[in-house]
Amino acid sequence: MKLSTLSPFLLLLFIITISCKDQEVNDQNSKEIVIIAHRGAQSILPEHTIEGYKKAIELGADFIEPDLVLTKDGHLIVRHEPMLSGTTNVSEVAEFANLKTTKNVDGKMVTDWFVIDFTLAQIKKLKAKQAYNGRPTNFDNQFNIPTFKEVIDLTITHSKNITKPVGIYPEIKHPYFHNSVFGSHFMENKLIEALQENNLDDKDSLVFVQCFEVEPLQYLNTKLSVKLVQLISTYNINKDGSLNFNVPQGDFISYVAPYDFYKKGDQRTYEFFTTEEGMKFTATYADGIGPWKPFIISYKTDKNEERTLLPPTDFIELAHENNLKVHPYTFRNENTQWSNQNPEAEYHLFFDAGVDGLFTDYTNEAINALKTWKKK
């Protein structure tokens, strides 16, 4: 039957039915792919703040991501790194001037103010600031630095009050660095304690725990039932699109290899995790793998610095064959290597490649891209 032969009423009914079916497809796609608010709504508000997490939840995030570091008195607080100057006003607080020091962090000597030299009470005297150049700074020096417990409380309260619960996706940052001060597995045990005290230690809990090191995840796998994710990175992308696993001397070794591997004399870099053997190894202790985007889709650069995207690698296929979820990082409007100024197209590119979720600084755009994406 031709549409032109339908009555106006039936034609309208037909259009509504097709529209509803398309919406059902998009809703199903949304359920299959999770959107992780990277450090909260950090494109709008300072990262790792309760206010930023609330905004990310409001925008529709499935998970919020708190990065965890330890204070001098053993509290898990939420900062991207053990260093404070990039994300707080610590340099402006006179009473903490004498706490600036130099430490070895994953093979690099760093001079800064370190969380591990501050008590929780001192941390609570600091305020957060925007960490990313070019983003709004009008909320700088207004918001407190939260503890992990405060973030957990936020998600629990939120999930009780609305129909769509939100999960947490904590990353334990530099556990080798922290445990060298506090003792073996101190950081992991603090995480275990926090999750178990809040009834979040279950395979069905809305919790993923991530780390760039291996042994901490293996340990957690023997103590927790929540989902675990192995993070992997590379130093740079070569001109031909291959990945560079050669870190310059004096830089962070954790850019190219798990730092615990390095300290044990294990020569494997993160490239190992892209192989079938590496995927099988990861599956012995983790439920997912979190790669930087070029592990999935890289690009080559010509002599005029023009970039050309390469076809997807077999990374996702290998991961799925080993029952590993794939959650790449980080999607930012400012990084145009994959988007060519069209973030929606970039999200669709990775959705088409088969990702199970992704980390984004722009939660609202990722959510909207899911709605407009049509699964192939």
C-alpha positions in Angstrom: 0.0 0.0 0.0 1.3 3.5 -0.9 1.3 6.1 1.9 -0.5 8.5 -0.4 -3.6 6.2 -0.3 -3.9 6.3 3.5 -6.4 8.6 5.2 -4.9 11.5 7.1 -5.8 9.8 10.4 -4.1 6.5 9.4 -1.1 8.3 8.0 -0.6 10.1 11.3 -1.0 6.8 13.2 1.6 5.2 10.9 4.1 8.0 11.5 3.6 7.8 15.3 4.1 4.1 15.3 7.3 4.3 13.3 8.5 7.1 15.6 7.8 5.0 18.7 9.6 2.0 17.2 12.7 4.3 16.5 12.5 5.6 20.1 12.4 2.0 21.4 15.5 1.2 19.4 17.3 4.2 20.8 16.2 3.4 24.3 17.5 -0.1 24.0 20.8 1.3 22.7 21.0 3.6 25.7 20.6 0.6 28.0 23.5 -1.3 26.4 26.0 1.5 26.5 26.8 3.3 29.8 27.8 6.9 30.0 30.4 7.6 32.7 30.8 11.2 33.9 34.5 11.6 34.0 35.4 13.4 37.3 31.8 14.7 37.3 30.5 17.4 35.0 34.0 18.9 34.7 33.2 20.8 31.5 30.9 23.0 33.6 32.0 22.8 37.2 35.3 22.1 38.9 36.1 18.4 38.8 35.7 16.0 41.7 33.2 18.1 43.6 29.8 17.1 45.0 28.3 19.9 43.0 30.0 18.6 39.8 28.7 15.1 40.5 25.2 16.3 41.1 25.3 18.2 37.8 26.5 15.1 36.0 23.6 13.0 37.5 21.2 15.7 36.5 22.5 15.5 33.0 21.8 11.8 32.9 25.1 10.0 33.6 24.8 6.3 34.4 28.0 6.4 36.5 30.0 9.2 38.1 33.8 8.7 38.4 35.7 9.6 41.6 39.5 9.3 41.5 40.8 8.2 45.0 43.9 9.3 46.8 44.9 9.1 50.5 45.4 11.7 53.2 48.1 11.7 55.8 45.6 10.2 58.3 44.5 7.5 55.9 41.2 8.9 54.5 40.2 8.3 50.9 39.4 11.6 49.3 38.6 12.5 45.7 41.3 14.1 43.6 42.6 13.3 40.1 46.1 12.9 41.4 48.1 12.9 44.6 49.2 16.4 43.7 46.9 19.3 44.7 48.1 22.5 42.9 46.3 21.8 39.6 42.8 21.3 41.0 42.7 23.3 44.3 43.7 26.7 45.7 46.5 25.2 47.9 49.1 27.6 46.5 47.1 30.5 47.8 46.8 29.2 51.4 49.7 30.6 53.3 49.6 28.1 56.2 50.4 25.3 53.7 53.3 26.9 52.0 55.8 24.7 54.0 54.1 21.5 52.8 55.3 21.9 49.2 57.8 19.1 48.5 59.2 16.8 45.9 58.3 13.1 45.6 58.8 10.3 43.2 55.5 9.4 41.5 55.7 6.4 39.2 59.2 7.2 38.2 58.9 11.0 37.8 60.2 13.5 40.4 57.3 15.9 41.0 57.4 19.1 43.1 53.9 20.0 44.4 51.7 19.8 47.4 50.7 16.2 48.0 47.5 15.0 49.6 49.5 12.4 51.5 51.1 15.2 53.5 47.7 16.7 54.6 45.3 15.5 57.2 41.6 15.4 56.2 41.0 18.4 58.4 43.6 20.4 56.4 42.1 19.1 53.1 38.8 20.5 54.1 40.3 24.0 54.3 41.0 23.9 50.5 38.6 24.8 47.7 38.4 23.2 44.2 39.2 25.1 41.0 38.8 24.4 37.2 41.6 22.2 36.0 41.1 22.4 32.3 42.2 25.5 30.3 39.4 27.3 28.4 36.6 26.0 30.6 34.5 28.1 33.0 36.3 29.4 36.1 33.5 31.3 37.7 33.0 28.6 40.3 36.6 28.4 41.4 37.3 28.5 45.1 33.7 27.8 46.1 33.4 24.0 46.5 34.9 21.7 49.1 37.1 18.7 48.4 34.9 15.6 49.1 35.7 12.3 50.7 34.9 9.0 49.0 32.2 8.5 51.7 30.5 11.7 50.7 30.4 10.6 47.1 28.9 7.3 48.1 26.3 9.0 50.2 25.4 11.2 47.3 24.7 8.3 45.0 22.8 6.4 47.7 20.6 9.4 48.5 20.0 10.1 44.8 19.1 6.4 44.0 16.5 6.4 46.8 14.7 9.4 45.5 14.4 8.8 41.7 13.6 6.0 39.4 17.0 5.9 37.6 19.8 5.0 40.1 23.3 6.2 39.4 26.5 4.1 39.9 30.0 4.9 41.0 33.2 4.1 39.1 36.1 4.8 41.4 39.7 4.7 40.3 42.4 3.9 42.9 45.2 6.3 41.9 48.9 5.3 42.2 48.4 2.5 44.7 52.1 1.6 44.7 52.9 5.2 45.6 50.4 5.2 48.5 51.0 1.7 49.8 54.8 2.4 50.0 53.9 4.8 52.7 51.0 3.0 54.5 51.9 -0.6 53.9 50.8 -3.5 51.6 47.3 -3.2 50.3 46.4 -0.4 52.6 44.7 1.6 49.9 42.8 -1.4 48.5 41.6 -2.3 52.0 40.3 1.2 52.6 38.3 0.9 49.4 37.0 -2.6 50.4 35.9 -1.2 53.8 34.1 1.8 52.2 32.1 -0.4 49.7 31.2 -3.1 52.2 30.1 -0.7 54.9 27.6 0.7 52.3 26.4 -2.6 51.0 28.0 -2.1 47.7 30.0 -5.3 47.5 27.9 -7.3 45.0 28.3 -8.3 41.4 25.0 -6.6 40.7 26.1 -3.4 42.5 26.3 -0.3 40.3 30.1 -0.2 40.9 33.1 -0.6 38.7 36.6 -0.3 40.3 39.4 0.7 37.9 43.2 1.0 38.1 46.2 1.3 35.9 48.2 -1.2 38.0 47.5 -4.9 38.0 48.3 -6.4 41.3 45.9 -4.2 43.2 43.1 -5.4 40.9 44.1 -9.0 41.4 44.0 -8.5 45.2 40.6 -6.8 45.0 39.3 -9.7 42.9 39.9 -12.0 45.9 38.1 -9.7 48.3 35.3 -8.1 46.4 32.4 -9.1 44.1 32.1 -5.8 42.3 33.2 -5.4 38.7 36.9 -4.6 38.1 38.4 -2.7 35.1 42.0 -2.8 33.9 43.0 0.6 32.6 45.7 0.9 29.9 47.5 3.8 28.3 50.3 4.7 25.8 52.7 7.6 25.6 51.8 8.9 22.2 50.5 8.1 18.7 53.1 7.8 16.0 52.7 9.5 12.6 51.6 6.2 11.0 49.0 5.6 13.7 50.8 3.0 15.7 51.1 3.5 19.4 54.3 4.6 21.1 55.2 2.6 24.3 58.6 4.3 24.9 58.3 6.7 27.7 61.1 9.3 27.9 63.5 9.0 30.8 62.3 10.8 33.9 58.6 10.8 32.9 55.7 8.8 34.4 56.4 5.1 33.7 52.7 4.5 34.2 52.0 6.2 30.9 53.2 3.0 29.1 53.2 0.2 31.6 51.6 -0.8 35.0 54.0 0.6 37.6 53.8 -2.5 39.7 55.0 -4.5 36.7 58.0 -2.1 36.3 58.9 -2.3 40.0 59.0 -6.1 39.8 61.2 -6.1 36.7 58.3 -7.2 34.4 59.1 -5.8 30.9 55.5 -6.0 29.6 54.0 -2.7 28.6 50.3 -1.9 28.1 50.7 -3.2 24.5 50.6 -6.7 26.0 47.0 -6.1 27.0 46.0 -5.6 23.4 47.0 -9.2 22.4 44.9 -12.4 22.8 47.2 -13.5 25.5 46.9 -10.2 27.3 43.1 -10.3 27.1 43.0 -13.8 28.5 45.3 -12.7 31.3 43.1 -9.7 32.1 40.0 -11.8 32.2 41.4 -13.9 35.1 40.9 -11.0 37.5 38.9 -8.2 35.7 35.5 -7.7 34.1 36.5 -5.0 31.7 39.3 -3.0 30.2 39.5 0.7 29.8 41.8 1.9 27.0 42.7 5.3 25.7 40.7 5.9 22.5 43.5 5.2 19.9 43.7 1.6 21.1 40.3 1.3 19.4 40.5 3.9 16.6 43.8 5.5 15.8 44.8 8.1 13.2 47.8 8.8 11.0 49.3 12.2 10.4 50.8 13.4 7.1 53.6 15.9 6.6 51.1 18.8 6.6 49.8 17.6 10.0 46.5 16.5 8.4 45.0 13.6 10.3 43.2 10.6 8.8 41.3 8.2 11.0 42.2 4.5 10.6 39.7 1.6 10.7 38.9 0.2 14.1 41.4 -2.3 15.5 40.5 -5.8 16.7 40.7 -4.6 20.3 37.0 -4.7 21.1 36.5 -8.0 19.3 39.3 -9.6 21.4 38.0 -8.1 24.6 34.4 -9.4 23.9 35.7 -12.8 23.0 37.1 -12.9 26.6 34.0 -11.5 28.2 35.6 -8.1 28.9 33.6 -4.9 28.7 35.3 -2.0 26.9 35.0 1.5 28.3 37.4 3.9 26.5 38.5 7.3 27.8 38.2 10.3 27.5 35.7 12.1 25.2 36.3 15.9 25.2 34.9 18.4 22.8 38.3 20.1 22.8 40.1 17.0 21.4 39.1 17.2 17.8 41.4 14.4 16.4 38.5 12.0 16.1 35.6 14.5 15.8 36.6 17.0 13.2 34.6 19.5 15.2 31.6 17.2 15.3 31.5 15.5 18.8 28.2 13.7 18.0 29.9 12.0 15.0 32.8 11.0 17.2 30.5 9.3 19.7 28.7 7.5 16.9 32.0 6.3 15.5 32.9 4.6 18.8 29.3 3.3 19.3 29.6 1.7 15.9 32.9 0.2 16.9 31.1 -1.7 19.7 32.1 0.0 22.9 30.1 -0.9 26.0 30.5 2.5 27.6 32.7 5.5 27.7 34.2 8.2 29.9 33.2 11.8 28.9 33.7 15.3 30.1 30.5 16.3 28.3 27.8 14.0 29.8 24.9 15.8 28.1 26.4 15.5 24.6 27.2 11.8 25.1 23.6 11.2 26.2 22.2 13.1 23.3 24.5 11.2 20.9 23.1 7.9 22.2 19.6 9.1 21.4 20.5 10.0 17.8 22.6 6.9 17.2 21.1 4.1 15.2 22.7 0.7 15.9 23.9 -1.0 12.8 
